[in-house]
Amino acid sequence: MTLRKWMMMVLAIAAISIAGCSAGDDSDKNEEPKQEEQEEQDKEKSQEPSQELSSDEDLEKTLKQEKEVQDVMVQVVEGEGKQSVNIDIQLKADQEWNDELKTKYQDIIRDKYPDKTVDLIIAQDGSMLDQFKLD
């Protein structure tokens, strides 16, 4: 009788093992479409133009030295032979945005990037005051 119990236990363990292993086969089938989707996404990314982002710390430092500027972010975008520059200037709360400041910042930026497209955003206290492009 004990032999019979051992045989039943061995058969039960074998049945559980087989059932567990066969469930793994289904998950492999599900992974194949995921791999195909990943390959398609990789192909799409390789076809998209690659762009690199960097910062211009020298220009940031120059603009931050202006008395009316609270903070500055300069982002240089390079890709496919083109270079553009994105600049966000945060004015101090007591400053008023005017054409004189606009001309002043344009001159500083054009000295550094004379032939580049520059997108400039002027903000104060979390609100955008002006947005323009220097071509």
Secondary structure, DSSP 4 states (H G I P E B T S, - for coil): -HHHHHHHHHHHHHHHHHHHHHHHHHHHHHHHHHHHHHHHHHHHHHHSPP-EEEE-HHHHHHHHTSTTEEEEEEEEEEETTEEEEEEEEEEPTT----HHHHHHHHHHHHHH-TTSEEEEEEEETTEEEEEEEE-
